Amino acid sequence: MTKMLRFFIWGGLLIGLTSCGPKAPETPPIVTPPPPIIKPLPPVVAPLPPTAPTPKSHKIGLLLPLSGPHADLGQGLLDAAELALFEGESSSITLIPQDTAQGAHLAAQKALDDGAELLLGPIFASEVEKVKPLLATRKANLICFSTDQTIASQGVYVLGFLPSQQIERVVAYAKEKGLTKIAALTPEDQYGKLIDQTLRHLETQGKIHLLGITHYEKGDILDGNPGNARLLEEVMLYKSKGVEAFLIPEGGENLALLMRLLGPQGSLKMLGSGQWDAPETLSIPGLEGGLFASTSPEGRENFEVRFQKAYGHPPPRIAGLAYDAIALAIALADKGYTSDNLNFSQGFAGTEGLFRLTPQGLNERGLAVLEVNPSGLRVVSPAPQSF
């Protein structure tokens, strides 16, 4: 800022008159008038240059479980959100965390009453449903961390990793490699039904030849359960039809139980979902060469290192969602959080790669395809860098 220049004009006038000469008759003394008083002029101030307007402050409501059984998860997401603020060097964003353990509706109401322009969270789909009635009346949008795409609607955006996109990506890669005859083993639950719908949609589009889907419950895949025989019979039937790849979307313990039941499958390729993206997948026999789609591991590993350095412990697996949501809020701070701005078609660069929100309330991500190898998970098809 240009320094103000001050010019002060000070003056003084000293007038003294004296007379010298021969004495003269006394006359009345001559009274000399006092000098005029010159007051200083007011300072001259240089005009100030125009300044940029002060950035507007934006309040963002963050709805997380900060007490109760999920408090550790909620604190991990709160830490990630604060890390995003720090790394984004944003002074225009103020977080308003609210504990959903007191009730998601009440937490959202408190955040909105405090001036929140955008709500981030909650984590669970059932909580999102309780918040929905507030959004229309308060004219606010919400970006939640759930993976349940059925809760997406106008003003409600699902930022979690969507299984349908993971299945579409790995199946498309398998097709590039000549694998089109596919059978699936899916759980008898809501997640399994979503996978079923995705596969049938791909078959309708002519992208795969779906030989069949076998459903199972937890008991069916336990050792010695009568359900074992049924599963093995259906697998043999698929083999007789020329199946080229089996899709098993579950990970963790259920994936290990299924692979132990199926045993080595020879030349058949095993396909999975983002649930395979975990260290324990590498220790499951029979998965070598298996393929699955997930976010780019490089970006996530970079985020995990920074989080560990800041807080002294690794982040929860979904902590990157909170980081990305805050980064999005920072990016849109000057534009506002309208639906049009949230649906920015070119997307945003997140901790796990490119993503964007759709007008339908879902998200699209740039996914990589990874292969299971004894030495680790290897990227065989990189994530796209643009939409």
N, C-alpha and C positions, 0 to 999 in steps of 0.2 A: 504494500500500500504506500503511495507517495506520501512522504512526510509533509505535514502542514508547515508552510513557511510563514513565519510571523515577522512582520517588519514594524518596528516601533520607532516613531519619530519623536524624539524628545528635544525640547528646546528651552532655552532660558535667555532672557535678555537682561543684561546689567547695564544700566545707564547711570553714569555719575557726571554731574556737571559741577565744575568749580570755576571760580572767577579770581583772577589775579590782576592787580593794578593799583594805582594811587588811591589813597583813602578818599572816600566821598562822603558826603553827608549821610548820616544814618537814614536808612530807608527801611521799610518793612522787609523782612526776609522773604526771599523768593522761595516759594514751596514747589519743589520738583514733584510732579505726579509720579506715582509708583509705576514700575514697569508693568506692561500687560502680562497677564498670566496665560501661558500657552499650554493647554492641556494636551496630553499625548493622544494621538489618533488611535482609533481602535485597530487591532491587529489585522493585517491583510492576510486572508486565508486563501490558499490556492484551491480551486474547485476539485472535489474528489472525483476520481474516475469511476465509471459505473462498475458495480461489483456483481458477481454472480449471485443469484438468489440462494439462500440457505437451503440445503437439501431437506426435503420433507421427511419427517420421521414416520416409519411404518411399523405397526405393531402386528406381530404374528403369533397366533395362538398355537401352542404345542400341547396336544392331548395325549398323555402317556400314563401308564401305571407307575406311579412314583412311590406307592406303598402296597402292601399286600403280597401275594404269592409271585407276582410278575415284576416286582420292584427292581430287581437287578437288570432285567431286560429294558425296562423303561429308563433307568438311569443310564444305561449304555447308549440308548438313542438320544437322550438329552445331552450326553457328553459329545456325541458325534455332531449334533446340531450346533453346540457351542464352538466346536473345533472349526466348523464351516464358517461361522461368523468371524472367528479369529483369523483364519487363513484368507477369507474374503475381504478382510480389512474394511468391513462395512460398519459405519457409524450411524447409518440411517435405519437399521433394523433393530427393533427391540423385541425380544422373546417374552411371551407370556405363558410359562409352563403351567399346566393344570393337571391335577391328579385324577385320572379316570377311575381310580378305586372308589372315589366318592360318588360315582355315577357319571357315565359319559355325557349324558344330557346336561347335567349340572355343570360339569367341567367346561363344556362348550359354551354354555350360557355365561359363565363367569368371564371367560376369555373375550366373548363378544361384548359384554358389558364394559370391559376394560378397554375397549376400542380396537380389538383385533380385526384386521381387514381380510385375513386369510387364516384358515384353520388347517393345521397339519396333524395327522393322526385321526382317530386312534389306530390301534394295531389290529383289533379283532373285528370281524364282520358284524357280529351281534351288537357291538358298541356303535358302529357306524349307523346302523338302522335307528338307534335311539337319538342320534344327533340330526338325522335328516330333516325332521320337521322344523328345526330352527333355521335352516339355511335359506329357504324361500322368504320367510318373513324378515330375516335380518340381511338379506341380499349379500350373502357371503358364499364363497366356494370352499370346498374341502378337498384336501389331498390326503388319502389314508394310506396306511402301510400294509393293508391286507392283501392277500393273493386271491381272494374270492371275487371273481369278475361279475358274479351275479348281483352285487350290490352297486355296481356302477350305474350312474344316472346323471341327469342334468345337474351340474354343480357338485357332483361327487366323483372324484377321480381316484382310481386304484393305481397306486405306484408299485405295489408288490410284484414279484416275479410271476408271470402268468404261465402256467403249465402248457396251455394250448399253443403258445408261440414256440415253446421249447420243442414240443412234438413236431410241429410243422417244419421247424428248422432242421432237425435231425433226419426226418423222413425225406425232406428235399435233398439233403446231402446223400442219403442212402440211394435215392433214385439216380443221382448223378453217377454213382458207382455201380449202377445196374441192378440194384436190389429193390424190387417192386412188390414181390409177393410177401406180405407181412401178416403175422398173427400176433395177438396181444394177450397178455395175462394181466388183468387189472383188478384192483380191490373192489369189493362190493360195498362201496360207500360213495359219497358225493364227489370225491376226487376222482374215483374210478369212472363215474358217469360222465364227468367232464372230458376225460381222456377218450372214452367211447365216442362221444359226440364229435370230438376233433377228428378221430380216425374215420368215422363214417362220412364226415364232411369232405375229407381228403379223397375218399373213395368216390364220392359223388362227382368231384372235380376231375376224376380220372388220373389222379396223381399216384395212387397206389392200388394194388389188388389186395383187398382185405379178405384173407382166408377165414377169419373168425376171431372172436374175442372170448376168452375164458375168464370167468369171474371167480374169485375166491374170497373166503373170509379167513380171519387169522387162524382159526382152528384147522382149516384145510391144509395149511402149509407146515404145521408142526409135525415133527418126526413121529411116524407111526399112526397118524390120524387116518381114518378111513377115506378122507377127502384126497389123500395123496394119490390113490389109485385112479380116481376120476381125472385129476389133473394130468397124470402121465398118459392116460388113454387119449385125451384130447390133443396132447402134444404130439403123440405118435400119429394121430389122424392128420394134423397139419403137415407133418413130415411127408406123409403119403401123398399130399396134394402139392408137394414141391415148394414148401415154405423156404424163403431165403433169409428172413430175419425175424427174430422174436423181439417184441417191444415189452419191456417191463419197466413201468414208470416209477415204481417205488424205489426207495433207497434204504440204507441202514439195515436194521435187523431183518425186515421182511424180504429185502433183496437177497440177503445172505441165506435165509431159509429156502427161498425159491431156487437159488442156484445150487444149493446142496441137494434139493429134491430132483432137479433136472439133470444134474451131472454134466460132464463135458458134452458139448453139442457139435463137436467137429467143425465143419466148415460154416456152420450157421453163424450169422452175425447177431450179436445182442445189442439192442438199442435201448436207451434210457432217457431220463429227463434230468432237469437240474437237480433233482434230489440225489443224483449220483455224485454231485460236485462236493465231495467230502473225503477227508483222508482215509476213512475206513473202507471206502470202495476199493482201494488198491489191495486190500488184504482178503478180498472175497474170491475164492477160486472159481475159475470158469469165465471170468469177465475180461480176460486179456483180449485186446482188439475191439472191445465193445465201444460203442459211440454214444454220445449224448450232447445236447446243446445247453450252453449256459453262458453267463456273461464272461467278458474277457478277464482271465485271471490276473493279468499284469496290473490293470488298474486297481483291482481289489487288493492285491498284495501291497501295492504302494500305499493305499489308504490305511491298511492294517498296520504297516510300519509306523506311519505318522501318528496313528491313534495310540499305539503301544508306547511310543516315545512321550506323548503328551500325558497319558494317564497311568502308565505302568502296568497295563494288562491288556490282553487282546480284546477287540470289540465283539459284540454279538454279531452273528452272521448277517442280520438285516440292518445293522447300524448304518450302513451306507445309504439306506433309503432316507434316513433323517438328514444326513449330510447333503444328499442331492436335493432334497426338498428345500432346505435353507439356501443352497446355492441358486436354485431356481428363483426363490423369493428375492435374493439379492439382484439377480440378473434383470428381474422385472420391476425393481423398485421405482424406476423413473417412469414406467409405463402404466403400472397398476395391475391389479389381479383380476381382470375381467376374463371371461371365458375365452374371448378371442385371443388375448395375450397368452393365456395358459396353453392354448392349442397351437402355439408357434410351430409351423410345419417343419422347419429345419431342425427343430429339437434342441436338446441341451447336452453338454458333455458332463457325464456323471462319474462317480467313483468307479463304476463298473462298465463304462462305455456310454455310447450314444443312447439317448432315450427321448421320447416325446409323448405328450398327452393327446388323446384323440377326443373329438367332439362327443363320442359315445361314453366318455368317462373311463376308458381303458388306457393302457400305455403300450407303446411299441418300443422294443429294444433291439439294438444291434447285437446279435448273439453269435458266439463262436461255436464251432463243433470241436469237441475234445475226444481223444481216444485214450482208453485205459491201457497203460503199459506198466511192466514191472518197475520201471524207473520213475514212474509218475504219470500224471495226466498231461498229455501232449496235444497242443492245438494243431488240428489238421486242416481246419478251414477258419481263417481269421474273421473276426467280427467286422462288419462294414463300417466305414468311417463317415458315411453320410447316408441320408434317407433318399 
